[in-house]
């Protein structure tokens, strides 16, 4: 029989370090759900505006860290990196080679906080604006169609 420490050492060398909840860590950019304060989806990060909820969370959670999805273009992430720098919060860009997470940004601690609602809801003003534009067609073919319908 071999020494358990030697077996552990060999296993670690061949297969990598043991990791708790690997699927959850892939989804939450290397962190765990129980540690997350607030999160945005990739679609929310891509929007032009900076969410005020994120700014407030950065201000009120000084011991936490900002995690950014590295699969997104730097131009989308830079506005949040700028806010984090201004408010003196550490940030990390996480790129997972195994898969892409639908989460674009999150703020998390290194310990569990078990917050019930972590996802930011899209503002009703944005949804209303999109709804108004759906009824109004302004494309090239719509303009040509208006000429022929007269």
Secondary structure, 3 states (H helix, E strand, C coil): CCCHHHHHHHHHHHHCCCCCCHHHHHHCCCCCHHHEEEEEEHHHHHCCCCCHHHHHHHHHCCCCEEEEECCCCHHHHHHHHHHHHHCCCCEEEECCCCCCCCEEEEEECCCCCCCCCCECCCCHHHHHHHHHHHHCCCCHHHHHHHHHHC
